[in-house]
Structure formats: C-alpha cells, structure tokens
C-alpha cells in the first residue's frame, strides 16, 4: 500500500527535527564536557597553588572533586523537592535552580581558600606584634636583621615561623633581601606586613633605626587591632540580624514542609510558588548584601 505524500512529509519533518535535536544535544554535551575539563584543570592548578601558600598540601584532583561533589549535592537538593513528572513547570524550575546553584557551588574550593586565608592572615597579624618586639630586642642585643628573622623562625609559632622560614630559604638560594621581603608580603597579603616591609626597606636605604621603627609599628598594629575588635563588638548586632533574616525563611519553610507536607508541597511545585521562592531568594540576597556593606568598616 502506497504511503500518502502528506504522511511522508510529516515523518520526514519529524526525522529532521529529531536529527536537529540530537545534533544540538551532542554539541551541547561536547561543549559541557570540554568546559568541565577546563574547570577541573584550572581549579586544580590554581587552588592547589593557593593551598600550598597556606602550607596545606592537597592533591589537585581532590580539589576539583570537592567542587563537583558540592555541585552535585546542591543540584539534587534543588531538583528533588520540585520534581514532578506530571508538572513540567515545577520540574523545569527545579532543574534551572539546581543548575544555577550548582554552578555557584563549583566555587566551593575558592570560598574555602578565602576563609582559610583570612583566618591565617588574622593569626599572622596577631603573631606579628610579638615578632616585631622580639626582633627589636634581638637588634638591640647586636644581632643582624637576618639573625633577627631567624630568631622568629626558631622561637615563633605557625604561621609566622613558616612564612619567615620560606623568606630565609629564598635568600639562601640567591634571592636578594628586598625581593624576598616583597615575596613574603605578596604571599601573606597583610597590610600590617606591608607596613613592616616598607619601613625596613626605607630604613635600609636611609640608615634609620630599625629598633625604634619595629617598636612603633608594633604599637600601631596593636592599637589598630584593638579598634577592630571594638568595631566588631559594635557591629555584632547587625551581623546577627543579617544571619537571622537570611535563615528565617529557609528554616520556616523547612519546618512547614516537614509538619504540613500536604500544604507546602503543592505550593512549592506550582508556578506561583516557584516564583515566590525565587523572589524570596532574590530579596534575601539583596538584604544580605546591603547589611554586609553597612557592617563592614575598614580600620
């Protein structure tokens, strides 16, 4: 039996459309695979180098795996509650939210590095006050500046002993004093250390008294940290308000979903509910941004 021409055209159109979608999906998958490989390589290399600066020697591959694991967990958390085979709007919204927040979760290793660097820098600044006093006493006793740094390495605690030890090791292999100090300053990223490096460089060029300079810098750093603690005390209420405002809708939504699932699940899976959740997340993010700007005071 002959196939009508219109039916033939219909099947041909379906075949061409299927081929088009298959080609698009193949190209998209290839592109995503390439981007994923680039992400793993870049994240592994850069994050591994920054972890080494923190004296944390983690295999580069593990760092990329942390990002992918975090992205997968966040994607599932967003998709599972909204997945409904009979409601394509809810399913699509869950996939979209999971993709967006999963991409943000890929930056987890970088966020971890920032937190660790801030904590290490704060601890370094605290130890720098005592280190300056010890170096000043060593210079009064007749030690050279290099011997004063060696006394900090021998008697100091981590991380300042590690950082000064790396600086002395660089000088032993041929790096000049100022380049080693500049490398130390760049590696630590502390404004207080920048002040010390600048003062030492000027004193070495002009013949200043390093003992007095170290004493004055130590007093300056101690006073600045005292003011910073005072500012953190005064802004503690604002930080707590920001945390409560950001967490309250999430906590209440989770509690209501657990207590009244027959009431909350239809709302979450509806298009109006998805829009309300998205608007809530946007408003929370905006409020947290402005609150963080208000309570962040540089001293």
C-alpha positions in Angstrom: 0.0 0.0 0.0 1.4 3.4 -1.0 2.1 5.9 1.8 0.3 9.3 1.3 2.7 12.1 0.4 1.5 14.2 3.4 2.3 11.4 5.8 5.7 11.0 4.2 6.4 14.7 4.6 5.2 14.5 8.3 7.6 11.7 9.1 10.4 13.4 7.2 9.9 16.6 9.3 9.8 14.5 12.5 13.1 12.8 11.4 14.8 16.1 10.6 13.6 17.6 13.9 14.9 14.6 15.8 18.3 14.8 14.0 18.5 18.5 14.8 17.8 17.9 18.5 20.3 15.0 18.5 23.0 17.2 16.9 22.2 20.0 19.4 22.4 17.7 22.3 25.7 16.2 21.1 27.2 19.6 20.6 26.0 20.8 24.0 27.3 17.7 25.7 30.6 18.1 24.0 30.8 21.7 25.0 29.9 21.0 28.6 32.4 18.1 28.7 35.1 20.5 27.4 34.2 23.2 29.9 34.1 20.7 32.7 37.6 19.5 31.8 38.8 23.1 31.6 37.2 23.8 35.0 38.9 20.8 36.6 42.3 21.7 35.2 42.1 25.4 36.1 40.6 24.8 39.5 43.1 22.1 40.3 46.1 24.1 39.3 45.1 27.5 40.9 43.5 26.1 44.0 46.4 23.7 44.6 48.9 26.6 44.3 46.9 28.7 46.8 46.6 25.8 49.2 50.4 25.4 49.0 50.7 29.0 50.1 48.7 28.1 53.1 51.0 25.1 53.7 48.2 22.7 53.0 49.3 20.1 50.5 46.2 18.6 49.0 46.3 16.6 45.7 45.0 18.8 42.9 42.5 16.2 41.7 40.9 16.2 45.2 40.2 19.9 45.0 38.3 19.6 41.7 36.4 16.6 43.2 35.3 18.8 46.1 33.7 21.3 43.7 31.9 18.6 41.7 30.6 16.9 44.8 29.3 20.1 46.2 27.6 21.0 42.9 26.0 17.5 42.7 24.6 17.7 46.2 23.2 21.2 45.7 21.7 20.2 42.3 19.9 17.2 43.9 18.7 19.3 46.8 17.1 21.8 44.4 15.7 19.2 41.9 14.2 16.5 44.2 11.6 18.7 46.0 10.4 20.2 42.8 10.5 17.1 40.6 7.0 16.1 39.4 6.5 14.1 36.2 3.0 15.5 35.9 4.1 19.1 36.4 6.7 20.1 33.8 6.8 23.7 35.1 7.9 22.6 38.6 10.4 20.1 37.1 11.9 22.7 34.8 12.1 25.2 37.7 13.9 22.6 39.8 16.4 21.9 37.1 17.0 25.6 36.5 17.5 26.3 40.2 19.7 23.3 40.6 21.9 24.3 37.6 22.3 27.9 38.9 23.1 27.0 42.5 25.2 24.0 41.3 27.4 26.4 39.3 27.7 28.6 42.3 28.7 25.5 44.4 31.5 24.8 42.0 33.3 27.8 43.6 33.4 26.0 46.9 37.1 25.4 46.8 37.8 29.1 46.2 35.5 30.0 49.1 37.3 27.6 51.4 40.6 29.2 50.3 39.3 32.7 51.1 38.1 31.7 54.6 41.4 29.8 55.4 43.4 32.8 54.1 41.5 35.3 56.2 41.9 33.2 59.4 45.6 32.6 58.7 46.2 36.3 57.9 44.4 37.3 61.2 46.6 34.9 63.2 49.7 36.1 61.4 48.9 39.7 62.3 48.5 38.8 66.0 51.8 37.0 66.0 53.5 39.8 64.1 53.2 42.1 67.1 55.3 39.8 69.3 57.6 39.0 66.5 58.4 42.7 66.0 59.1 43.1 69.7 61.4 40.1 69.6 63.2 41.3 66.5 63.7 44.8 68.1 65.2 43.1 71.2 67.4 41.0 69.0 68.7 44.1 67.2 69.4 45.8 70.5 71.5 42.7 71.5 73.7 43.2 68.4 72.1 40.7 66.0 71.8 41.4 62.3 68.4 41.8 60.6 68.8 38.3 59.1 69.6 36.8 62.6 66.5 38.6 64.0 64.3 36.9 61.4 66.0 33.6 62.2 65.1 34.1 65.9 61.4 34.5 64.8 61.6 31.2 62.8 63.2 29.3 65.7 61.0 30.7 68.5 57.8 31.7 66.8 54.7 29.7 66.1 52.9 28.9 62.9 52.1 30.6 60.5 54.7 33.4 61.1 57.6 30.9 61.6 56.6 29.2 58.3 56.4 32.4 56.3 59.7 33.8 57.6 61.3 30.4 57.1 60.4 30.5 53.4 61.8 34.0 53.1 65.1 33.0 54.7 65.2 29.9 52.4 64.7 32.1 49.4 67.6 34.3 50.5 69.8 31.3 50.9 69.3 30.2 47.3 70.3 33.6 45.9 67.3 35.9 46.2 68.2 39.4 47.4 66.8 40.7 50.7 64.2 43.1 49.3 62.8 40.6 46.7 62.4 38.0 49.5 60.6 40.5 51.6 58.4 41.5 48.7 57.6 37.8 48.0 56.7 37.4 51.7 54.4 40.4 51.5 52.7 39.2 48.4 52.2 35.7 49.7 50.7 36.7 53.1 48.7 39.7 51.8 48.7 41.5 55.1 48.5 45.3 55.3 50.5 45.2 58.6 53.2 43.2 57.0 53.3 45.7 54.0 53.9 48.4 56.5 56.8 46.4 58.0 58.3 45.6 54.6 58.1 49.3 53.5 59.6 50.5 56.8 62.5 48.0 56.6 63.3 48.9 53.0 63.3 52.6 53.7 65.4 52.1 56.9 68.0 50.0 55.0 68.3 52.7 52.3 68.4 55.7 54.6 70.1 54.2 57.6 67.1 54.5 60.0 66.9 52.9 63.5 65.1 49.6 63.0 64.6 49.0 66.7 62.6 52.2 67.1 60.7 51.5 63.8 59.7 48.0 65.0 58.6 49.3 68.3 56.4 52.0 66.8 54.9 49.6 64.2 54.2 47.1 66.9 52.3 49.7 68.9 50.4 50.9 65.7 49.3 47.3 64.9 48.2 46.7 68.5 46.1 49.8 68.5 44.6 49.1 65.1 43.6 45.6 66.2 42.1 47.0 69.4 39.9 49.3 67.4 39.0 46.5 65.0 37.8 44.4 68.0 35.8 47.3 69.2 34.2 47.8 65.8 33.3 44.1 65.6 31.7 44.3 69.0 29.6 47.3 68.0 28.5 45.6 64.7 27.8 42.2 66.2 24.1 43.0 66.4 23.9 43.9 62.7 25.7 40.7 61.7 23.3 38.6 63.9 20.3 40.4 62.3 21.7 39.6 58.8 22.1 35.9 59.7 18.6 35.7 61.3 16.9 37.5 58.4 18.7 35.2 55.8 18.0 31.9 57.6 14.4 32.6 58.9 12.5 31.9 55.6 14.6 28.8 54.9 14.1 27.4 58.4 10.4 28.2 58.5 9.9 26.7 55.0 11.7 23.5 56.0 9.7 23.2 59.3 6.4 23.8 57.5 7.2 21.3 54.8 8.0 18.7 57.5 4.9 19.5 59.6 2.4 20.1 56.7 3.7 18.4 53.6 0.2 18.2 52.0 0.0 22.0 52.3 3.5 23.0 51.3 4.4 20.6 48.5 1.6 21.7 46.1 2.7 25.3 46.8 6.4 24.5 46.1 5.5 22.7 42.9 3.2 25.4 41.5 4.4 28.1 39.2 3.3 30.8 41.6 5.2 29.0 44.4 8.4 28.8 42.3 8.1 32.5 41.5 7.6 33.3 45.2 10.6 31.2 46.2 12.8 32.8 43.6 11.7 36.3 44.6 12.3 35.4 48.3 15.9 34.2 47.5 16.5 37.4 45.5 15.3 39.6 48.3 17.3 37.7 50.9 20.4 38.0 48.8 19.8 41.8 48.3 19.2 42.3 52.0 22.3 40.3 53.0 24.4 42.3 50.5 23.4 45.7 51.9 23.7 44.6 55.5 27.2 43.3 54.9 28.2 46.6 53.3 26.8 48.5 56.3 28.6 46.5 59.0 31.9 46.2 57.1 34.1 49.0 58.4 37.7 49.2 57.4 40.1 50.4 60.1 
